[in-house]
């Protein structure tokens, strides 16, 4: 019983890793916010920076809080994540494609 509880606790991160992840997430939120509020770049550049920061924050969330590399089957976690990314990309790209052709009709 004690071994089972110990193995369960090892799957969770340390307080230090949670704090580091939280600080990185806050920084990755503040950077695009400040850039947008101060109009520091062109609109296209601001969108690109915001998207890059969102992707970086997604990765921070996965590794620091959701422990994607840890657990009994980390390879299955990564495979499920890749499948999810493919599905989301397909939906977003398909929606953008449909909206592009919809705007050409009018």
Secondary structure by P-SEA (a helix, b strand, c coil): caaaaaaaaaacccaaaaaaaaaaaaaaaaaaaaaaaaccccaaaaaaaaaaaaaaaaaaaacccccccccccaaaaaaaaaaaaaaaaaaaaaaaaaaaaaaaac
